[in-house]
Structure formats: structure tokens, C-alpha cells
Amino acid sequence: MEANRGQGGIQQLLAAEQEAQQIVNAARNAKMTRLKQAKEEAEKEIAEYRSQMELAFQKKVAASSGDSGANVKRLEGETDTKISNLKIEADRISHDVVQMLLKQVTTVKN
């Protein structure tokens, strides 16, 4: 009878071990399923965020290219003004510069 009790206890332990192993496997499977689901959700959120950022970037590029035309016109106007001022100043002092150069060239120093 003692032998039957020992055998019965071992059988119970083996059955409990199998049941525990099934519970652990089920938990692992559930964990893997949840991880896959979380990864898919994260990828979806990343794709949405990326598309939003791309759209915002495209809007900024479009806005800045529109401004660059205005900036080019403004810079061209400023450049033309500076060039005309330089020409006026050059015309004003050109006679004096020519006289100074002639004086330097014709003066003999010992």
C-alpha cells in the first residue's frame, strides 16, 4: 500500500508539473501575441507621425520658396540702389582721383 501511495504522489506531481508547463506556455504565447500587437500599433503610430511631420515639412518648404521670390526681389532692389550710389560717388570723386594720380606720377623725388 505504501508503494501505491508513492506512485500516486509521483503521478500527481507529474500531472501538476504538466499543468504548470501548460500555464507557462499559455502565458508565453499570450505575451508574444501582445508584443506583436504592441509592435504593430507602434509602427502604425510611427507611420502616422512621420506623415504628419512630412506634411508640415512640405508646408514649410512651400512657404519658404514663396518667400524666397520676395527676398530675391528685395535683394535685387537693394543691390541696384547700392550700385547706383557707388556710381554717383565714383563720378563725384573721379576728377579728384585722376588729378591725385597725375600729381604722384609726374612728381620726381630724389
Residue pairs with C-beta under 8 A, 6 or more apart in sequence:
none
